[in-house]
Amino acid sequence: MFSRFKYYRLKKGDNFLSPFCVLMFAFLLMTACENKKNKIGALYTGPLEIVNNVEVKYSELGKLKVLMKTPKSFRYQNETKIFPDTINISFYDTLGTVVTRLRSDSGRYDQNTDVYIVKGNVRVVKSETQEILTTTELSWSPRTRKVFTDKPLAVKNNRTSEITNAIGMDAEQDFTRIKFRKATGIYKFTGP
């Protein structure tokens, strides 16, 4: 009855696979099929929105107070807006006349603090008094209607040639009143 079954003895050089090779192949096959964990890629941190030829208008009681123009704006996830190119801002009086102009290399708007910050070669020109303020950074809060900085700045009056140097300042948004924090300057006085 058992004569039909033949037992093969493996000899060196036979074409059959050894049990060790079969087990190794099965082990490799099982580890290759292991569930791979989902790899989470890096979160996107780039801009959500890119806008060209931007104009931001700020008004009070229906009258234009501030007009900002810049070639490009990037808006990010945290609502911060970056203005990578030149920014030109005009400040208006109650009659709608431009009283002050500001120019800077770049800027940003921080939603959390509700503050616009302009940077790099900031130049402010007051039309009426012909004063020119230069600094590296200025901040403007629409909520408080104040402009401020803690950076070094210089103000030159083209009419009188007076120069004021300071570190830090606070001003009204149209620059009608400026308070310097640490100021030095060259002034002309004429006595009686």
PyRosetta script that sets phi, psi and omega in degrees:
from pyrosetta import init, pose_from_sequence

init()
pose = pose_from_sequence("MFSRFKYYRLKKGDNFLSPFCVLMFAFLLMTACENKKNKIGALYTGPLEIVNNVEVKYSELGKLKVLMKTPKSFRYQNETKIFPDTINISFYDTLGTVVTRLRSDSGRYDQNTDVYIVKGNVRVVKSETQEILTTTELSWSPRTRKVFTDKPLAVKNNRTSEITNAIGMDAEQDFTRIKFRKATGIYKFTGP")
pose.set_psi(1, -40.9)
pose.set_omega(1, 177.6)
pose.set_phi(2, -86.6)
pose.set_psi(2, 5.8)
pose.set_omega(2, -176.4)
pose.set_phi(3, -74.2)
pose.set_psi(3, -20.3)
pose.set_omega(3, 179.6)
pose.set_phi(4, -70.0)
pose.set_psi(4, -32.6)
pose.set_omega(4, -177.7)
pose.set_phi(5, -84.6)
pose.set_psi(5, 132.4)
pose.set_omega(5, 178.6)
pose.set_phi(6, -112.9)
pose.set_psi(6, 139.4)
pose.set_omega(6, 177.3)
pose.set_phi(7, -99.6)
pose.set_psi(7, 134.7)
pose.set_omega(7, 179.3)
pose.set_phi(8, -106.3)
pose.set_psi(8, 134.4)
pose.set_omega(8, 175.4)
pose.set_phi(9, -100.8)
pose.set_psi(9, 128.6)
pose.set_omega(9, -179.0)
pose.set_phi(10, -78.4)
pose.set_psi(10, 130.6)
pose.set_omega(10, 177.5)
pose.set_phi(11, -116.7)
pose.set_psi(11, 160.0)
pose.set_omega(11, 178.6)
pose.set_phi(12, -61.0)
pose.set_psi(12, 128.9)
pose.set_omega(12, 178.7)
pose.set_phi(13, 95.0)
pose.set_psi(13, -4.9)
pose.set_omega(13, 177.0)
pose.set_phi(14, -67.1)
pose.set_psi(14, 157.2)
pose.set_omega(14, -177.5)
pose.set_phi(15, -84.8)
pose.set_psi(15, 0.3)
pose.set_omega(15, 179.2)
pose.set_phi(16, -80.7)
pose.set_psi(16, 153.3)
pose.set_omega(16, 177.1)
pose.set_phi(17, -84.4)
pose.set_psi(17, 140.1)
pose.set_omega(17, 178.2)
pose.set_phi(18, -75.8)
pose.set_psi(18, 154.6)
pose.set_omega(18, 178.6)
pose.set_phi(19, -58.1)
pose.set_psi(19, -32.0)
pose.set_omega(19, 179.0)
pose.set_phi(20, -64.8)
pose.set_psi(20, -44.2)
pose.set_omega(20, 178.9)
pose.set_phi(21, -64.6)
pose.set_psi(21, -39.8)
pose.set_omega(21, 179.3)
pose.set_phi(22, -63.8)
pose.set_psi(22, -43.1)
pose.set_omega(22, 178.7)
pose.set_phi(23, -65.1)
pose.set_psi(23, -41.4)
pose.set_omega(23, 178.5)
pose.set_phi(24, -63.9)
pose.set_psi(24, -41.2)
pose.set_omega(24, 178.8)
pose.set_phi(25, -64.4)
pose.set_psi(25, -41.9)
pose.set_omega(25, 178.6)
pose.set_phi(26, -64.4)
pose.set_psi(26, -41.6)
pose.set_omega(26, 179.1)
pose.set_phi(27, -62.5)
pose.set_psi(27, -45.2)
pose.set_omega(27, 178.8)
pose.set_phi(28, -63.3)
pose.set_psi(28, -39.6)
pose.set_omega(28, 178.9)
pose.set_phi(29, -64.6)
pose.set_psi(29, -38.8)
pose.set_omega(29, -180.0)
pose.set_phi(30, -69.3)
pose.set_psi(30, -41.5)
pose.set_omega(30, -179.0)
pose.set_phi(31, -72.5)
pose.set_psi(31, -28.3)
pose.set_omega(31, 178.6)
pose.set_phi(32, -70.8)
pose.set_psi(32, -26.6)
pose.set_omega(32, -178.9)
pose.set_phi(33, -91.6)
pose.set_psi(33, 5.3)
pose.set_omega(33, 179.6)
pose.set_phi(34, -59.9)
pose.set_psi(34, 140.1)
pose.set_omega(34, 179.7)
pose.set_phi(35, -61.5)
pose.set_psi(35, 126.0)
pose.set_omega(35, 177.5)
pose.set_phi(36, -85.4)
pose.set_psi(36, 136.8)
pose.set_omega(36, 179.4)
pose.set_phi(37, -68.7)
pose.set_psi(37, 144.6)
pose.set_omega(37, 177.1)
pose.set_phi(38, -66.1)
pose.set_psi(38, 123.1)
pose.set_omega(38, 178.6)
pose.set_phi(39, -89.5)
pose.set_psi(39, 126.8)
pose.set_omega(39, 178.5)
pose.set_phi(40, -93.3)
pose.set_psi(40, 123.2)
pose.set_omega(40, 179.7)
pose.set_phi(41, -74.6)
pose.set_psi(41, 171.9)
pose.set_omega(41, 178.3)
pose.set_phi(42, -65.3)
pose.set_psi(42, 139.9)
pose.set_omega(42, 178.5)
pose.set_phi(43, -68.7)
pose.set_psi(43, 144.0)
pose.set_omega(43, 179.1)
pose.set_phi(44, -73.6)
pose.set_psi(44, 125.5)
pose.set_omega(44, -179.3)
pose.set_phi(45, -117.2)
pose.set_psi(45, 7.3)
pose.set_omega(45, -179.7)
pose.set_phi(46, -76.5)
pose.set_psi(46, -178.7)
pose.set_omega(46, -178.1)
pose.set_phi(47, -68.0)
pose.set_psi(47, 142.5)
pose.set_omega(47, 175.0)
pose.set_phi(48, -85.2)
pose.set_psi(48, -24.1)
pose.set_omega(48, -175.9)
pose.set_phi(49, -146.4)
pose.set_psi(49, 137.1)
pose.set_omega(49, 175.0)
pose.set_phi(50, -123.4)
pose.set_psi(50, 125.2)
pose.set_omega(50, -178.5)
pose.set_phi(51, -122.3)
pose.set_psi(51, 135.2)
pose.set_omega(51, 177.6)
pose.set_phi(52, -103.4)
pose.set_psi(52, 152.3)
pose.set_omega(52, 178.0)
pose.set_phi(53, 51.8)
pose.set_psi(53, 64.9)
pose.set_omega(53, -173.9)
pose.set_phi(54, -85.2)
pose.set_psi(54, 137.8)
pose.set_omega(54, 170.4)
pose.set_phi(55, -131.1)
pose.set_psi(55, 121.9)
pose.set_omega(55, 176.8)
pose.set_phi(56, -113.3)
pose.set_psi(56, 123.1)
pose.set_omega(56, -179.4)
pose.set_phi(57, -112.6)
pose.set_psi(57, 134.0)
pose.set_omega(57, 177.4)
pose.set_phi(58, -120.8)
pose.set_psi(58, 124.0)
pose.set_omega(58, -177.9)
pose.set_phi(59, -128.3)
pose.set_psi(59, 158.1)
pose.set_omega(59, 175.5)
pose.set_phi(60, -130.2)
pose.set_psi(60, 127.1)
pose.set_omega(60, -179.9)
pose.set_phi(61, 53.4)
pose.set_psi(61, 39.0)
pose.set_omega(61, 177.1)
pose.set_phi(62, 79.1)
pose.set_psi(62, 3.6)
pose.set_omega(62, 179.7)
pose.set_phi(63, -112.1)
pose.set_psi(63, 133.0)
pose.set_omega(63, -179.9)
pose.set_phi(64, -63.5)
pose.set_psi(64, 127.5)
pose.set_omega(64, 178.5)
pose.set_phi(65, -111.6)
pose.set_psi(65, -38.4)
pose.set_omega(65, -176.8)
pose.set_phi(66, -140.8)
pose.set_psi(66, 136.0)
pose.set_omega(66, 175.5)
pose.set_phi(67, -128.8)
pose.set_psi(67, 120.0)
pose.set_omega(67, 179.0)
pose.set_phi(68, -112.5)
pose.set_psi(68, 133.4)
pose.set_omega(68, 177.1)
pose.set_phi(69, -126.9)
pose.set_psi(69, 137.3)
pose.set_omega(69, 176.9)
pose.set_phi(70, -153.9)
pose.set_psi(70, 148.8)
pose.set_omega(70, -177.1)
pose.set_phi(71, -67.9)
pose.set_psi(71, -27.7)
pose.set_omega(71, -173.0)
pose.set_phi(72, -151.5)
pose.set_psi(72, 147.4)
pose.set_omega(72, 177.5)
pose.set_phi(73, -139.0)
pose.set_psi(73, 138.7)
pose.set_omega(73, 174.4)
pose.set_phi(74, -116.5)
pose.set_psi(74, 129.9)
pose.set_omega(74, 175.8)
pose.set_phi(75, -110.0)
pose.set_psi(75, 132.6)
pose.set_omega(75, -176.8)
pose.set_phi(76, -108.5)
pose.set_psi(76, 173.2)
pose.set_omega(76, -176.5)
pose.set_phi(77, -53.0)
pose.set_psi(77, -39.9)
pose.set_omega(77, -177.5)
pose.set_phi(78, -85.4)
pose.set_psi(78, 15.4)
pose.set_omega(78, 179.1)
pose.set_phi(79, 70.8)
pose.set_psi(79, 7.2)
pose.set_omega(79, 173.2)
pose.set_phi(80, -71.5)
pose.set_psi(80, 138.4)
pose.set_omega(80, 177.6)
pose.set_phi(81, -113.7)
pose.set_psi(81, 134.1)
pose.set_omega(81, 178.9)
pose.set_phi(82, -111.8)
pose.set_psi(82, 132.6)
pose.set_omega(82, 176.1)
pose.set_phi(83, -114.5)
pose.set_psi(83, 93.7)
pose.set_omega(83, -170.8)
pose.set_phi(84, -75.6)
pose.set_psi(84, -16.8)
pose.set_omega(84, -176.3)
pose.set_phi(85, -108.9)
pose.set_psi(85, -177.9)
pose.set_omega(85, -178.1)
pose.set_phi(86, -52.2)
pose.set_psi(86, 137.5)
pose.set_omega(86, 177.5)
pose.set_phi(87, -117.4)
pose.set_psi(87, 133.8)
pose.set_omega(87, 174.3)
pose.set_phi(88, -121.9)
pose.set_psi(88, 124.6)
pose.set_omega(88, -178.9)
pose.set_phi(89, -124.3)
pose.set_psi(89, 132.8)
pose.set_omega(89, 175.6)
pose.set_phi(90, -113.8)
pose.set_psi(90, 133.0)
pose.set_omega(90, 177.6)
pose.set_phi(91, -107.9)
pose.set_psi(91, 132.4)
pose.set_omega(91, -174.0)
pose.set_phi(92, -111.2)
pose.set_psi(92, 150.5)
pose.set_omega(92, 173.5)
pose.set_phi(93, -89.4)
pose.set_psi(93, -173.7)
pose.set_omega(93, -176.6)
pose.set_phi(94, -67.9)
pose.set_psi(94, -19.9)
pose.set_omega(94, 178.9)
pose.set_phi(95, -88.9)
pose.set_psi(95, -4.2)
pose.set_omega(95, -179.6)
pose.set_phi(96, 87.8)
pose.set_psi(96, 16.0)
pose.set_omega(96, 179.2)
pose.set_phi(97, -95.4)
pose.set_psi(97, 139.8)
pose.set_omega(97, 177.1)
pose.set_phi(98, -70.0)
pose.set_psi(98, 121.2)
pose.set_omega(98, 179.1)
pose.set_phi(99, -105.3)
pose.set_psi(99, -24.8)
pose.set_omega(99, -178.9)
pose.set_phi(100, -146.6)
pose.set_psi(100, 141.5)
pose.set_omega(100, 176.4)
pose.set_phi(101, -123.0)
pose.set_psi(101, 142.0)
pose.set_omega(101, 179.1)
pose.set_phi(102, -127.2)
pose.set_psi(102, 141.3)
pose.set_omega(102, 176.7)
pose.set_phi(103, -135.7)
pose.set_psi(103, 135.7)
pose.set_omega(103, 177.2)
pose.set_phi(104, -144.9)
pose.set_psi(104, 166.5)
pose.set_omega(104, -179.2)
pose.set_phi(105, -75.0)
pose.set_psi(105, -35.2)
pose.set_omega(105, -177.5)
pose.set_phi(106, -161.8)
pose.set_psi(106, 179.3)
pose.set_omega(106, 178.9)
pose.set_phi(107, -174.1)
pose.set_psi(107, -177.6)
pose.set_omega(107, 177.5)
pose.set_phi(108, -158.0)
pose.set_psi(108, 161.5)
pose.set_omega(108, 174.7)
pose.set_phi(109, -120.5)
pose.set_psi(109, 125.0)
pose.set_omega(109, 179.5)
pose.set_phi(110, -102.1)
pose.set_psi(110, 109.5)
pose.set_omega(110, -177.7)
pose.set_phi(111, -61.9)
pose.set_psi(111, -36.9)
pose.set_omega(111, -176.7)
pose.set_phi(112, -63.8)
pose.set_psi(112, -38.5)
pose.set_omega(112, -178.9)
pose.set_phi(113, -102.8)
pose.set_psi(113, -6.0)
pose.set_omega(113, -177.5)
pose.set_phi(114, 54.6)
pose.set_psi(114, 52.2)
pose.set_omega(114, -177.7)
pose.set_phi(115, -134.3)
pose.set_psi(115, 134.6)
pose.set_omega(115, 170.6)
pose.set_phi(116, -93.6)
pose.set_psi(116, 135.7)
pose.set_omega(116, 179.9)
pose.set_phi(117, -126.4)
pose.set_psi(117, 124.4)
pose.set_omega(117, 176.2)
pose.set_phi(118, -110.2)
pose.set_psi(118, 144.1)
pose.set_omega(118, -174.2)
pose.set_phi(119, -137.4)
pose.set_psi(119, 157.5)
pose.set_omega(119, 172.1)
pose.set_phi(120, 76.9)
pose.set_psi(120, 110.1)
pose.set_omega(120, 177.7)
pose.set_phi(121, 49.0)
pose.set_psi(121, 52.9)
pose.set_omega(121, 178.6)
pose.set_phi(122, -76.4)
pose.set_psi(122, 130.3)
pose.set_omega(122, -178.7)
pose.set_phi(123, -134.5)
pose.set_psi(123, 123.3)
pose.set_omega(123, -179.9)
pose.set_phi(124, -116.4)
pose.set_psi(124, 128.0)
pose.set_omega(124, 179.6)
pose.set_phi(125, -119.2)
pose.set_psi(125, 120.5)
pose.set_omega(125, 175.5)
pose.set_phi(126, -90.7)
pose.set_psi(126, 117.8)
pose.set_omega(126, -174.0)
pose.set_phi(127, -61.1)
pose.set_psi(127, -49.2)
pose.set_omega(127, -173.1)
pose.set_phi(128, -67.7)
pose.set_psi(128, -45.4)
pose.set_omega(128, -174.9)
pose.set_phi(129, -94.6)
pose.set_psi(129, -6.4)
pose.set_omega(129, -177.5)
pose.set_phi(130, 56.8)
pose.set_psi(130, 37.6)
pose.set_omega(130, 175.3)
pose.set_phi(131, -94.3)
pose.set_psi(131, 141.8)
pose.set_omega(131, 178.7)
pose.set_phi(132, -122.2)
pose.set_psi(132, 121.2)
pose.set_omega(132, 177.4)
pose.set_phi(133, -103.7)
pose.set_psi(133, 131.3)
pose.set_omega(133, 176.0)
pose.set_phi(134, -126.3)
pose.set_psi(134, 139.6)
pose.set_omega(134, 178.9)
pose.set_phi(135, -161.0)
pose.set_psi(135, 179.5)
pose.set_omega(135, 179.2)
pose.set_phi(136, -99.4)
pose.set_psi(136, -17.0)
pose.set_omega(136, -177.6)
pose.set_phi(137, -158.7)
pose.set_psi(137, 136.8)
pose.set_omega(137, 174.1)
pose.set_phi(138, -136.3)
pose.set_psi(138, 147.6)
pose.set_omega(138, 176.4)
pose.set_phi(139, -121.7)
pose.set_psi(139, 146.1)
pose.set_omega(139, 178.6)
pose.set_phi(140, -132.5)
pose.set_psi(140, 128.4)
pose.set_omega(140, 177.5)
pose.set_phi(141, -107.0)
pose.set_psi(141, 112.4)
pose.set_omega(141, 177.2)
pose.set_phi(142, -63.7)
pose.set_psi(142, -29.7)
pose.set_omega(142, -179.1)
pose.set_phi(143, -66.0)
pose.set_psi(143, -46.1)
pose.set_omega(143, -178.4)
pose.set_phi(144, -94.4)
pose.set_psi(144, -10.8)
pose.set_omega(144, -176.7)
pose.set_phi(145, 59.2)
pose.set_psi(145, 37.6)
pose.set_omega(145, -179.4)
pose.set_phi(146, -119.8)
pose.set_psi(146, 148.4)
pose.set_omega(146, 172.3)
pose.set_phi(147, -113.7)
pose.set_psi(147, 136.8)
pose.set_omega(147, -176.1)
pose.set_phi(148, -153.2)
pose.set_psi(148, 161.1)
pose.set_omega(148, 174.9)
pose.set_phi(149, -158.5)
pose.set_psi(149, 158.0)
pose.set_omega(149, 171.4)
pose.set_phi(150, -117.1)
pose.set_psi(150, 11.5)
pose.set_omega(150, 179.9)
pose.set_phi(151, -91.1)
pose.set_psi(151, 160.9)
pose.set_omega(151, 174.6)
pose.set_phi(152, -63.7)
pose.set_psi(152, 145.4)
pose.set_omega(152, -180.0)
pose.set_phi(153, -148.5)
pose.set_psi(153, 164.9)
pose.set_omega(153, 176.6)
pose.set_phi(154, -138.3)
pose.set_psi(154, 141.2)
pose.set_omega(154, 176.5)
pose.set_phi(155, -124.6)
pose.set_psi(155, 123.3)
pose.set_omega(155, 178.6)
pose.set_phi(156, -115.7)
pose.set_psi(156, 128.7)
pose.set_omega(156, 176.1)
pose.set_phi(157, -94.9)
pose.set_psi(157, 113.7)
pose.set_omega(157, -176.9)
pose.set_phi(158, -71.3)
pose.set_psi(158, -21.5)
pose.set_omega(158, 178.2)
pose.set_phi(159, -75.7)
pose.set_psi(159, -42.9)
pose.set_omega(159, -173.6)
pose.set_phi(160, -107.7)
pose.set_psi(160, -6.2)
pose.set_omega(160, -175.9)
pose.set_phi(161, 63.9)
pose.set_psi(161, 15.5)
pose.set_omega(161, 176.6)
pose.set_phi(162, -75.5)
pose.set_psi(162, 142.1)
pose.set_omega(162, 179.5)
pose.set_phi(163, -126.3)
pose.set_psi(163, 130.2)
pose.set_omega(163, 174.9)
pose.set_phi(164, -117.9)
pose.set_psi(164, 125.5)
pose.set_omega(164, 174.1)
pose.set_phi(165, -108.1)
pose.set_psi(165, 142.0)
pose.set_omega(165, -178.8)
pose.set_phi(166, -153.4)
pose.set_psi(166, 163.2)
pose.set_omega(166, 169.9)
pose.set_phi(167, -118.1)
pose.set_psi(167, 104.5)
pose.set_omega(167, -179.9)
pose.set_phi(168, 90.8)
pose.set_psi(168, 148.1)
pose.set_omega(168, 177.3)
pose.set_phi(169, -163.8)
pose.set_psi(169, 159.8)
pose.set_omega(169, 173.0)
pose.set_phi(170, -132.1)
pose.set_psi(170, 138.5)
pose.set_omega(170, -177.4)
pose.set_phi(171, -148.2)
pose.set_psi(171, 161.5)
pose.set_omega(171, 170.0)
pose.set_phi(172, -68.3)
pose.set_psi(172, 157.7)
pose.set_omega(172, -175.3)
pose.set_phi(173, -63.8)
pose.set_psi(173, -21.9)
pose.set_omega(173, 176.5)
pose.set_phi(174, -98.6)
pose.set_psi(174, 6.8)
pose.set_omega(174, 177.2)
pose.set_phi(175, 65.4)
pose.set_psi(175, 24.9)
pose.set_omega(175, 177.6)
pose.set_phi(176, -72.3)
pose.set_psi(176, -32.8)
pose.set_omega(176, 176.3)
pose.set_phi(177, -126.0)
pose.set_psi(177, 127.3)
pose.set_omega(177, 179.5)
pose.set_phi(178, -125.4)
pose.set_psi(178, 132.0)
pose.set_omega(178, 175.6)
pose.set_phi(179, -117.2)
pose.set_psi(179, 116.6)
pose.set_omega(179, 179.2)
pose.set_phi(180, -85.8)
pose.set_psi(180, 144.1)
pose.set_omega(180, -178.8)
pose.set_phi(181, -85.3)
pose.set_psi(181, -56.7)
pose.set_omega(181, 177.3)
pose.set_phi(182, -126.8)
pose.set_psi(182, 100.4)
pose.set_omega(182, -171.1)
pose.set_phi(183, -116.9)
pose.set_psi(183, 146.7)
pose.set_omega(183, 169.0)
pose.set_phi(184, -137.6)
pose.set_psi(184, 160.3)
pose.set_omega(184, -179.5)
pose.set_phi(185, -171.6)
pose.set_psi(185, 174.6)
pose.set_omega(185, 176.5)
pose.set_phi(186, -118.8)
pose.set_psi(186, 118.8)
pose.set_omega(186, -175.7)
pose.set_phi(187, -128.4)
pose.set_psi(187, 152.0)
pose.set_omega(187, 174.6)
pose.set_phi(188, -103.2)
pose.set_psi(188, 127.0)
pose.set_omega(188, 176.8)
pose.set_phi(189, -118.7)
pose.set_psi(189, 139.4)
pose.set_omega(189, 173.7)
pose.set_phi(190, -120.3)
pose.set_psi(190, 127.5)
pose.set_omega(190, -177.4)
pose.set_phi(191, -92.3)
pose.set_psi(191, 168.3)
pose.set_omega(191, 178.9)
pose.set_phi(192, -71.7)
pose.dump_pdb("model.pdb")
